[in-house]
């Protein structure tokens, strides 16, 4: 595990093993967090790319590094690696996400400030926000729509950034109708060229009256720049 502490906080790049294959993830604990079990956790599923590690993915583009904007926030930020030859599909399952949350909490307790001995069974975060960007929407769908995993009781918000490509508009409306205590936030950029997220968002919007859904018009932004415009302001 690689740990870096700077003016933004503490970052841990760690490996998780599944069936003998390792896959990386990033954990970030901002400077202002004192007890990690008392703040929300954001799990962020990034988009498709050709990098070969989560660290490489973030370094490849300034828009992908949210840590400077999160330095004063009360949150734990977790980002599983989903590039070539990763085990990203495992973290799209309830069991895989639960394992990711548990391991991230254990590492956060052991490496945060103040660093402490991690208990045998890691405590859950105070609450949970799941976010998907671009191709990471498929992972988001899997962990939100599939039953199982103790994390469901922690969910407070779902964030969708340019990530509806497979007819999700009706499915998200159906989900929101049965989960009114959880806020669904959807944002679209002018920089996404396929049109699919716009079409699905329009479908969701038409069916979302009276539901806990936050949809806005297109944001003047590049595709990659969209998440960074909202992640820190929503926390």
Order of alpha helices (4+ residues) and beta strands (2+ residues): beta-beta-beta-beta-alpha-alpha-beta-alpha-beta-alpha-beta-alpha-beta-alpha-beta
